[in-house]
Amino acid sequence: MNAPDAADGHGPAAPGAADAPGAAVTAKRSPLARIASALPPGTLLVITGTVVLGAASYIHLMAAGHSLDTDGMAALSVLWTILMSVGIGLFFPVEQELTRIVAAHRVAGTGVSGILRQIAGLTLGMIVLLGAGLAWAAPLLADTFFYGHTEMVGALGLAFAAMGISNICRGVLAGLGRFGPFGWQLGIDGVLRIGLAVGFALAGVRSPLAFALILTVAPLVAALVTSVPVFRGLAAGPFDRWSGLLGGLGPLVVSTLLSQVVVNAAVVSTKLLAPEDGALVAGLLNAIVLARVPLFVFGSLQASLLSGLSTAAAAGDRAGFSRLLGRTSVVVIVLGLAGGVPATLLGPWLIEVLFKSEAGLGHAVFFWISAGTLCYMLAMVLGQALLVLHKHRLQLLGWAVATLVLIGATLLPGEVSTRVCVAYTLASFAAVLGMAAALWATFLRRPRAAAPVAAASGDAVEPALADRS
């Protein structure tokens, strides 16, 4: 296995390193440098790649919008929405589990080839099942969502496969602490999307299929370029019990799907509650895009956070685990306020100028979306901690309760735009309360002496801090 190279900044620092005697030098650094040092190691490398990939998403859709007719753009938009909701719900948990397990194996000094083969096989099975389902329902899906274009259903299946492969690669890289290749993979993916989309637009391409296939080609090429050198150095390692793998991954998949419902329900709910008010639906989508800018940055924090928490837990470093969790929560709060305050104050004006919105949304809508986004990010941080401590079902329970709160609040009487945004905030806040209570009850209020992690046998290495009561 390739050990992380601390000298190149790709490997996570040892827990507690921030409290070393040299910390006096840190106090002399700029405020920006001190904030950066509070982030999990390698985060800034991943942020750079995330920024490029995020910008590529906008440019890709803008280029398609200027090139395709109304039906073609609508078909691409539906494909994009399905991929980003169902795909993330199914395959991002694979990345999270790989990050957690690989980081634990790395601390124990055991190889990860066995567990990698298992999870890769499981992911391949998911891709095959998805592909079979899409093929079986292709005529119906094409008529319902893609204006009869069956080839768009095939493009969706290929995009699912590319996303699954990319998430496997990123899970291994994050678990190994190789955030350099991780960030490069994101950046190369983004650059390819921009180049292909702009190239198609300049060449006068009018096919939605061509723009859809970008979602397959770019991530696959990026994964191959950045992951092959690292994967070649993986050492042989044990397999895990399938019951253990599925027992953790199953609840995590459901949790992620429910979290996607919470974060994406506002626009869908508005379409159902006010189907004739197209301006409101479009304006609310613009408001959400604007107010959720902090989520754009937070996405780059998750991989390094999970790797850092997994490393501390596997090493039995309770203090390091708690310190990283606390610092990340503070960073998330600062991030939420930095994005939410300007969005609340300037949002109504900005969506008119930037998006030509005619919805007439007020400051209250932006406040509720921003507050919901802050709570959602905190819930994601606490959920990561529960995941590392093998409390998958408690994380699932938190998102299940949040989904029920979301449904209940959405069905209350009142103005549609206000209640769907309030529902998002209340649901996210319910998830924070539930996960914080679970984390407190199972870990934070039960101090234990740190124990070194046991060597792995045939099972995956479990965090030494995990509460097994």
N, C-alpha and C positions, 0 to 999 in steps of 0.2 A: 504493500500500500504506500502510496506517495504521502509522506508526512508533510504537513503544512510548513511552509518556509516562513518563519517568523521575520526573517530579514526583508522579505519582499512585501510585507504588509498584508499578505493574503490569509495568513493563519490567525485564528482568534487568540488574543492575549490570554494568559492564564487568569482565571478568576481572582479578583482581588488585586490585580496589577495596578489599578488606579490608586491604590492606597500604599504603594511602595514608598520608600524614603525619598525618591526623586520627585514626589508629588509637589514639593515646594516650587519646583520649576514650573509646574503646570499653572500655578497661581499667577505667574507673570504673563501667561499667554493671553491673547485677545479673547473677548467674550465668544466670538464665533469659534475659535479653536477649542475653548472649554466646552462649548455645546457639542462640537464634533467628537471630543474625547469621551463624552457621556454616552454616545451611541455605541452599539455593539461593534466590535472590530470588523473592518471591511465594509461597513455600511456605505461610506462615501463612494467606494468603487461601484457598488451596486446601484446607488442613486444615479450616477452618471448614465449607466446603461438604461435605467428605468426612464430617465428623462428623454433619452433618444427614442426609446420604444414608444413612450407615450406621445411624443410629438409625431412619430410615424403614424400612429393611429388616426390622428386628426388629418394629417396630410393625405393618407390613403383614402379616407372617406371624402375629403374635399376634392381630390382628383377624380374619384369615381362620380361624385355629384356633378362635376362639370363635363363629364364624358358620357354618362349614361342617360337614357330617357327615364321618364317617371317610373315606369314599371320595372325597368332594369335596376334602378337605384333602390326601389322598394324591395325587390327580391334580395339584393345584396344586404340591405339593412336587416331583413329578417334572418338571413343566414348569420350575419354578425351577432345579432342578439341571442340567437340560440346557442351559438358557439361560446359566447362569453358568459352565459348563465349555466347551461347544462355542462359544457366542457370544463369550466372552472369547478363546478360542484363535484364532478367525477374525478378529475385528474389532479387538481391542486392538493387534495388530501394525500395522494400518492407521494407528491413532492415533500409534504410535511412529514409523513411517516418515515420516508427515506432519510430526510435530514436528521430526525431524532435518533433513528436506529444507527445510522452510520456514525454520527457524532459519539454515541455511546460506545460503539465498537472501537473507534479511534482512541478514546480514552483508555479502554481496556487493553489496547495493543493487539487486537485481533483483526483479521481481514474481513472484507465485506462482500466478497464475490458471491458467496452463497446466498445471502439475503437479497443481493441485487438480482440474481437470476430468478429468485422466487417472485419478487415484486414486478420484475420485468415481464415474467410469464403471466402474472395476474393482470397486469395492465394490457398485455396483448389480448388476453381473453376478453376484457372489457371492450377493447376496440373491435374485436371480431363480432361480439354480440351487438354492439352498436351498428356496425356495418350491415349485419344480417337484418336487423330491424329496419334500418333505412332502406335497404334493397327491397324488403317485403312490402313496405308502405310507400315506396317511391312514387307511384302514380298519384296516390291520395295526397302525399306531402307536396308534390309538384303542383297539383291543381289548387291546393289550399293556400300555399305560401309563396310559390315561385312562378305563378302565372303559366303553369304547364311545362316549365323547363325542367325536365327530369335530370339534366346534367348538373343542375345546382344542388340536387340532393346528393349526387356523387361527390361534388366539391365539398359539401358539408362533412361527409364521411372522411374524406382525406384530411380535412382540417382538424377533425377530432383526433385522428391518428397522429398528426404532427404535434398537436398539443400534448398528447399523452407521452410521446417520446421526449419532447422538450422538458416536461415536468420531471421525468425520470432523471435526465441528465442534471437538471438543476438541483434536485434533491441530493444526489451524490456529491456534487460540487460543494453545496452548502454544508453538508455533513462533514466533509473533509476540511472545511474551512478555506476552500480555494475560491475566494470571492473575486479574485482577479479574472479567471476564466468565466465565472458566473456573470460578472458585469460585462465582459466582452461578448458573451453570448447574447445578452439583452441588446447591447449596442449594435452588433452585427445584424441581428434580426431587424432592428429598427431601420438601419441604413438600407438594407435590402428592400424593405417595404416601401421606403421613400423613393428609392431609385426605380423600382419596378412600377409603382403607381404613377409617378411623374412621367416616366418613360412611356407608359401606355397612353397617358393623357396627351402628351406631345405628339405621339404617333397616330393619334386619332382613333384609338381602339374604342369600340362601342359595345363590347361584349361584357356582360356582368360576370360571365364565367372566368374571363381572364383576370378581372380584379379579385374574384373570389379565390382563385388559385394562389394568389400572393400569400394568403393565410396558411398555405401548406408549404410552399417553396421556401419562404424566408426563414421560418423557425427550424425547418429541417436542415438547411445549409448551415445556419448558425450553430446548431447542436453538434453537427458533424465536425465543424472546424475547431470548436473550443473543447469538446469533450473527449475526443479520441486519444490525445496525448495523456490525459489524466487516467482514463479507463485502462490504458495499457499497463499502468503501474499498480493496479489493484492487486492486493495479496489475497491468497485463498482464505476463505473464512467459512464459518459454520452456517448451516441452514437454521431457520427458525421453525417452530411448530406452526402449522397452518392455522390451528385454532387461535394461537396468540396473535398472528397477523390479522386474520379476519375479524377477531374480536376487537381489535383497535381500529382497523381501517373502516369497517362497516359503520359504526357510529360516527366516525369522522366524516365520511361521505355524506351521511344524512345531515350532520351538523352544518357542513359547508353549504349544502343545498338550501337549508333553512336560512342560513345567514344571507345567502343571495336573494332569497325571497324578501327578507327584511329590508335590504339595502336597495332593492330594485322595484319594490311594490308600488311606490307612489305614482309613477307614470301609468303603469298598468291599471291601477285602481281608478285613476282619473278617466282613463279610456272607458272603463266599465260604468262608472258613475255619471259621466258627462260625455257620452259618445259623440254628440253633435258639436261639442265645443272644441274644435280643432285648434283654435288659437290658444286655449288654456292648456291643452295637452302639450303643444309645442313649446309654449312659454315655460311650463313647469319643467320640461326636459332641459331647457336652456338654463333655468335657475339651478337645477341639480348639478349640471355640468360645472357651473361656475362655483357653487358653494362647496363642491366636493374636491376642490383642488388639493386640500390636505391629504385626502385618500391617495392621490397620485404619488405623493412623496412617501406616505406610509407603506405603500406596497413594497418599496425597496428596503424597508426596515424589517419586514417579517422574516425573511430567510436568515439573516444574521442574528436576529433575536432568538429564533428557534434553535439555531446552532449553539449560541452562547448559553442559553438556558439548559440545553441538553448536556453540554460539556460540564457545566457546574453541577448539575444533578448527578451525572454519572460519576463525577469525582467526589461526591459527598460534600460539596462545598455549599452548605446552607446559607452562609453569609453572602457568598458571591451570587448565588441564585436570587436571594431577596434584593440585593443591591442592584443587580441588573434589571430586575422586574420594576423596582421603584424608579430607577433612572429613566427607563424606557417610558413608563407612565407619565413622568414629568415632561419628557420630550414630546409625547403625544398631546398632552394638554396644551403646551406652548404652540405646537403645530396647529392644533385646532383653533386656538384663539387667534393666531396670526392669519389664518385664512378666513375664519368666521366673522371677525369684526369688520374687515373691509367688505366682505360679501354682504353683510347685513346693511351696512351704511350705503354702499354704492351699487348693490345688486340690481335694484329696479332700473337704474339709469344704464348700467352696463349691458344688460340683456337687450335693451332697445338699441343701443349703439352698435354692439358687436353682432347681435343675432337678428336685429330688426323685429324683435318680439312685439306683439300687439296684445299680450295677455293682460297687461295692467296689474301685474303682481306687486304687492306692497312689501314693506320692510319685514313685516311679521313672518311672511313665508320664508324669506331668506334666513331669518333668525332661527326658525324651527328646523330648517334643513341643516344649518350649520351646527346647531346644538345636537341634532341627531347624528351628524357625522362625527363629532367629537366623542359622543357616547359609543358609537359603533366602533371607533378605533380602540377605545379603552376595552371594550368587550373582546375585541380580537386579541389584544395583548394578554388579558386574563385567560382567554381561551387557550392561547399558546402555552401558558404556564400549566394549566390543567392537562393539556395534551402531554407535556413532558413528564408529568407526574403520573401518567397512565390513568387519568380520570376522564377518559373519553366520554363515558356515559353522563357524567356531570356536565361536561361541555354541551353535549346533545340536549340535556334537559334544559340548560339555560337558553338555547336557541329555540327550543320547542315552546317554552313559556313566552319568549319574546314574540314568536309568531302568533300565538293566541292573543297576546296583547295588541299586536298589530291589527288583527282581524276585528277584534272588539272595538278598538278606537276608530277604525275606518268606517264602521257601520253606525257610529253615533251621528245624530243630526248636526247640521251646520254646513257652512260653505265648503265646497269640495276641496279647493286648493288648500285651505287651512287644515281641515281634518286629516287629509292624507299625509301632510307634513308633520302634524302633531302625532299621528299614529307612528310614523317612522321614529320620531324622537322618543316617545314613550316605550316603544318596543326595544330600541337600543338601550335605553336606560334600564329597562327590566333585565336585559341580558347582563349589563354591568353589575347590577345588584345581585343577581343570582350567581354569577360566576365568582364575584368577590366573596360572597358568603360561603360558597363551596370551597374556595381556595383557603379562606380563613379557617374553616372547620377541619379541613383535611391536612393542612400543612403549616400555615403561619402561626397558629396558636399552639402547636405541638412541637416545641424545640426538642431536637434530638442530637446526640453526639454524632458528628460526621463519621461515616464509615467508608472505608475504601471500597470501590466497586469490585465485585467478585469477577473472577475471570469467566469468560463465556464458555459454555460447553456447546451443547447443541441448540441452545435457545438464544434469542436476542438478548443482548446486555440490557438490563433494566436499571433505571436510575437508582442510585443508592439512597436518594432522598424520598423515593416514592413511598407513600403510606400504604401498606398492604393490609391494614385492618379491615 
